[in-house]
Amino acid sequence: MKENVKYVFIVLISCVFFLKVRIMNETQIEMLEKEIIELMREFKIPGFAIGIVKDEKPFYAKGFGARNLEKNLPFTEDTLFGVGSISKSFTTIAIMQLVEQGKINLQDPVNKYLNLKLGDDSNPIKICHMLSHSSGIPELDGNVIAIARQLGSIDTIIPMSSVNDFLLHMNSAISEVFDKPDKNFFYNNDMFTCAGLIIEKLTGMEFNEYIGKNILKPLKMNRSIYLKKEFEKDEDVLTGYLPSEEKNPFKPSNHPFDKFVYAPGGLLSSVKEMQNYIIMLINGGKFNDSEILQKSSIEEMWKPYIKTPYGAKDAWYCFGWITEKDFLSHRLVQHGGNIATSTAFLAIIPEQKMGVIVGANCDASGVIGAIARKVLGILLNKDINEAAPFLNVHKKLKLLTGKYKTYKEIQTMEITLTNGILFLKLEDPIEPKPITLPLTLENFDELKFYVPVAYPNQEIKVQFFIDDATNKVDLTFDRYYFHKV
């Protein structure tokens, strides 16, 4: 009898716990989906998908909006989209696999494997510099030339059709070397293209074949691809969109496929398959019965190497990843990706065994990372405004935009927001043409800005004032007092 009562008690407790978890999860998902829809409308995102991993298991995956606006096809959790620079982490894993096999060392000079003549022989560019953007060489845009050609946006006479062309482009940039390695952070996609060439040389395989066999296949990422011919065979793929100045804000575009883009940014995947990738990473390199990488190699990839402006104030670039030491009191490992027609962001909290991957079929830089951070805030039951401050800042900046006038409309002004920069367009009755000026932030809490002037001590002060009760906005500009219309 006592055993039966004990059994019933355990069942009841389990049911209560399950119900509590279910209600919590449903509340989280409801909050999440409402946020996504609002942000898609605000930032004009045609299609979007999200995949969440919690407790080392797939927790949630869903698509929103259209993968193809013209045909009104849905963006799903299985839609293939370009993950952009998240591809760098796959390239890094390939290098780390070769390190484990003794075929390469992170301290080896790059020119041991590749005819790269940049750098100082006494302090050469090493494999570790190549993977951490610490080579001292600014972006040389070799892969940008390739992308631009695929998009049809520019026609350039710079040769970029063979490995020889690529290396000639790199080796001709001796005057562009800024400093010795380890001194400065310069995000450099071309260094990851070099990493891809080294992988090919050491394995005797095409880059995409090596990644497919040694990373994608064991992770059961069977639809994830690099090649255009594979993309064209798949029915659930994105149509990428570029911004348009016409009435329709979207212009459909081909996705850029090029061999020089594969290693730094060429992988296409779905949020559903990327969940497997996240599970492997938070499980110390293992997925099901496959060991993709040793746990020590994962930690080596995630070790802070050089300070980077990409991320929070405490962000450090590692090897193909960015680490933030204090995201809501947790370590965050993240990387974003943008390949013009597609944007993605992946974030992991290793110690909490959770992660999120998001993707969109347009340039949604900034906001897409904020969505991922907000998701993690929801999962951690933390203040979501603290998790994604970008969104709160953007909301306030948008409130400042619009048309303003002075007394009797003698002076008129328009405030616009473009790529995170506020611009002031002043129409003075005396001046023949409007004057457009950028605003530099001085104090966000007090909404103080200034117009930079080349002459010392001659800044033009600008301050906004928001009435919390009515959201009415005024601003002072030099000697004038403007009111938002």
N, C-alpha and C positions, 0 to 999 in steps of 0.2 A: 504493500500500500504506500509506504513512504517513498519507495523507489518510483512508483507511478506519479505521485505528487511532485517529486523532484523533477521527473521527466517533463511533466506538464508545465512546471515553473520555467524550466530551461527553454521550452518551446515558446512560451509566452514572452519571455525576455528577448528571445531571438526575433520574434515577430515584431515586437516593439522597436527593437534596434533597426530591423530591416525597413520598417515603415518610416522611422525617423530619417534614415539615410536616403530613402526614396524621396521623401518630401523635401529633404535638403537638396538633393540632386535636381529634382524638378524645379525648385525655386531658383537654383543657380542657372539652370538651362533657360528658364523663362527670362531671367534678367539678361542673360547672355544674348539670346536671340533678339530681344527688344533693342539692345545696344547696337547689335550688328546692323539691323534694318535702318535705324536712325542714322548711323554713321555712313552707310552706303548712300543714303539720300543726300546727306550733308556734303560728302566728298566726291559724289558722282562716280561711284564704283559700279560698273555693269554687272560683274559676276564675282562671287567670293565664296571661299570654302574654308572650313576650319576643322582641325582634328585635334583631339585632346587625349593625352595619356595620363592616367591616374593610377597610382599603386602598381606601376609596371604593366598595366593593361589598357587596351583601348577603352576610353570612357565615353567619347562622343565624337561623331563625325557627321558633317552636314554641309550641303551647298546652298547658296542663296543667289537669286538673280539669274542672269543669262550668261552662258558661256558664248552665245552667239546672239546678238541683238536682232540682226536681220531675219534670222529664222526662228527667233524666240525659243532657243534651245536652253534647257536649264543647266546651270552650273551645279555639279553634284560633287559628292565626296570622292567620286572616282574620276572626275575630270582632270586630265593632264594639263599642267601649267608649268611655266618656267620658274624654277626656284632661284634663278639668278645666282648670286654669290654664295648662297648656301652650298652650292656645288663645290666651293673651296674646301669644305670640311670633308667631302668624299675624296678629293684629291689628296688632302692631308692624311686621311686614313690609308690610302694606297701607299704613300711615302712611309708611313709608320709600319705598315706591313713589311715593306722592303727593309726597314731598319731591323725589325724582329728577325728577318731572314739573313741578316748580316750582309746584305747587298749594298747598303748605303749607310752613311753616318750623318747625323744632323750637323756635325761640325765640319763636314767635308766642304771644300770650295765648290761652288757651282761649276766652275770651268774644268773640274775633274771629269765631268760627265757631258758638258755642253760647251760649244765654242762661243762662250760669252766673254767678251773682252773688257767689259765695264768693270770698274773697281780697281783697287790698289793691290798689287801682288803681296805687299807686306801686311795688308789687312783686307783680305779678299771677301767677296760676298759669299756667304755660306748657305747651305740648305736651310738652316734655321732662320736666316735673314729673309730668305725667299718666302717662307711660310708665314712670317710675322710682319711683313711690310716694313722691315727695319733695314733695308738694303742701303738707304741713303739716296735712292734714285726715285724721283717723282714719276707719276704716271706718264707713260710715253704713248699710250692710246693705240697700240698696235691692234688690239682686239676691237677697239671702238671703230677703227676703219672698216674692219670686217663686218661689224654689226650694222654700221651705217649703210654699207653697200647692200646688205640683205634687206634693209628697210626702204631702200631707194631714196634716202634722205639727202645724200651728198654723192658727188662724183669726184673722186680724188685721183691724182696721178701717182700717189705714193704706192710703190709696189708692195703688195701684201697678198700674194697668191700661193706662196710656197714657204716651206720652212727656211729656205735660204733667204727669201725676201724678209721674213720675220726677224731672223738673226741679224741681217744687214741693217734693218731698221733699228734694232736695239744697239748694235755695236757702233753705229754712226752717232750715237747720242752721248759721246764722251763729255761734251761741254755741258750736258744737262745733269751730270752727277753733282748732287748738292753737298754731300758730306760722306764721311766714312760710315760704315755700318754701325748700327746700335745707337746712333746719335739722334736720329729724327724718325718720326712716323710719317711715311708717305704711302698711302694706299696705292698698290701697284698690281693691276690685273695681269700685266705682262709677265710678272715674275711667276704667277701661277700657270701661265701658258708654258713657261720654261719648265716648271715642275712636271707638267703633263708630258713634255718632250723627253724628260729624264726617265719618267716611268716607262715610256715606250722603248727607250734605249735599253733599260735594264731588264725588261721582261720580254722583249721581242714581240710584243703585242700592240695592236692599236689601242689607244687610250680607252676608248669606249668599250672595247672588248674586255680589257683587263678589269675595269670597274664593274662591268656586267657580270663577269665570271666570279670575281672575288669579293664583291660587296653586295650587289643588287640581287643576284640569284640566291645566295644563302639567306638573305633577308626576305625572300619571297616578294621582292619588288619587281615582279615579272613584267609589268607594263611600263616601268620607268625607263626612259630612253634618252639618247643624245642625238640620234640620226633622224633626218627629215623623212627618209623613206619609211621608217618605222612609225613616225608621227602620222603620216598620211594613211596608214593602214588602220589606225585606231579610230573608232567612231566617237568616243567621248573625249574630245580635246578642245582646248580653248581657241577662241578667235581673239587675238590681242587687239587692243584699241589704243590709239595715240590721241592726244588732245587736238582739237580742231577749233579754228577761229570762226567757223561757220555757225549757223543757228544750232545744228546738232553738235554737241560738245565732243562727240566721239567719231574717230575715223578708223575703220577697220584696217588692220595691217597684218602682213605676213609675220610669223614668228622668225626671228633671226637664227639661222643654223649656220655654224661655221666651225671648222676644226680648231681655229685659234681661240674659240670661245668655250670649248668643251670644259677644260680644266678650271678656268676661273668662274664660269657662269652658265654652262650649257645644259645642265640636267633638267629634264622635264619629269614631273612625278605628280601624284595625287596626294591629297591629305591622308587618305586611307593607307596608302603604301608608306608614306612618310611616318606614320605612327609606328610602323615596324622599326624604322631607323631610330626613332626616339627611344623605343623600348630597349633596343640593343645598347644604346649609349648609357642609359641609366642603369642597365644591368651589367655594367662593367665589360662591355664588348661582346656579350653572348646573346644569341637569339635562338630559342629552341635548343637544338643540339649543336648548333654551329657557333664556333668562336671566331668572330670577325677580327678581333683585336684583343690583346691582353689588357687587363684592367690598368696596369701600370702605364701602358701606352696611351690609354684614354686620359689619364691624369696628366701625363706629359703634354698632351695636346692642349689641355685646359689650364696649364700653368701660366700665370701672367708673365708676359715677356716685355712689352713696351706700352707706355701710356698712349691711349687713343682718344680722340674727341668723339668717336662713334659710340654713343650710349650715355650712361649716367656719368656723373663727375668722377666716380671711382672706376671707370671702365679701363680695362687693359686688353690689348690684343695678345692672343696666344698664338697657336698654330692653326690657322683657319677658323678660329673662334674668337669671340669676345667674352671676357669674364667681368662681371660686376660683383664686387664683394659684399654689397649691402642693398639688396632689393627686398624691401619689407622684412629686413633682418635675416635674409637668406642669400646664399650665393646663387647668382643667376648666370647661366651660360647661354649665349645667344649669338645669332647672326642674321642679318637681313640680306635680301637679294632684290635686285632690280635690273631687268633686261629690256627696258623700254616698253614692251607690250605686256609685261607681266611683273608682278611684285610679290615677294614672299617674306616671311619672318618666322624664325624658329627660336623658341626659348625653352630652356630646361632648368628646373630646380632639382639638381641631382639628389640632394639629401632628402627631399620630399617625394622622390620617385614620381615626379610629374613633369609634363611638358606640353607644349602647344605648337602647332604648325598652322599658319594661315597663308592664303594665297589669293590673288586677284588678277583679272585680265586687263590691267591698265597700270599706269604709274601711280601707285598709291603710297609712295614713300612717306614715312613719318606716321601717318594714321594707322597703317597696317601693323606696325610694331606696337603702337599704343593699344590697339585692340587686343593683341596677344598679352600684353602686360595686364590689361584690365581683366582678362580671363583668369590669369594666375592670381590676381587680387581676389576675385570671386571665389576661386577654389580654396584659397587660404583664409577665407572669411575676414579679409583685411579691408581697409578703406580703399575702395577702387579709385577714388580721386588721387590718393597718394600713389597708387600703383601706376597710373598713367597721367602724370601732370600735363603732358602735351595737349591732351584733349581739353583740359580746363583753360590752359593758356590760349589755345586756338579759339575757344568759345568767346573768351573775353576780347581777343583781338578782332574777331568778326563783329562784335558789338560796336567796336570803334569805327568800322568802315561805313562809308556812306557820304552823303553830301552835307556840307555845312555852309552857314552864311553868317555874316556880321550884321550889325544894326542897319536896317533899311536895305539889306542885301547889297550893300556897296561892294563888299568883297565876298567872293564865293570860293569854296574849296571842296575837294573830294579826297577822301582817304581810301586807299585800296590796299589789299593784302595779296602779295604774290610771292610764292616760294618762301614763306615765313618772314618776308620783309614788308614793313608798312611803307607806303609811298604817299606823299602829300602833293596834290596837284592844285596849285593856287592860280586863280584867275583875278588878276589885278586890273582895275579899270584903266590904269595908266600904261601897263605893259602890253605890247602888241600880241604876245603869245603867252599861253599858260606856262607856268614854271612847275616842273616836276622834281621833287626832292625826296631822297630816302630818309627815313627816320631811324636813328640809332637809339637803342634802349639804354636808359640810364638807371631806372628803378621801376621794376614791373609792379610792385605792390602799390606804388604811388602813381603809376602810369605816367612816369616822366620819361621823355625822349628828347633828343636834340638833333638838329641838322648839322652834320660835320662840315666844317669850313677849313680850308687849307691854311688860313692865317691863324697864328696862335691866339688863344683866348678870345675867339670871336664866334663861339657857338650860338646858334639860334635855338632857344629853349621852346619846347612844346610839352604841354601837359593836358591830359584828358581828365574829365570829372564825370563820374557816373552816379546818378541818383538811384540808390538801391531800391527805392519804392516804385519808381516809374520807369527805370532804365533809360531815362533821358540823359543824353550825352552832350557835354560842352567841352570846348578846348580853348586853351590860350596858345597863341602863336606869336612870339615876339611881343609886340605892343597890342595885338588884336585879341578880341574875345569872340569865338565862333560858337554857333549853336547848330546841332545836328537837325536837319530838316526832317 
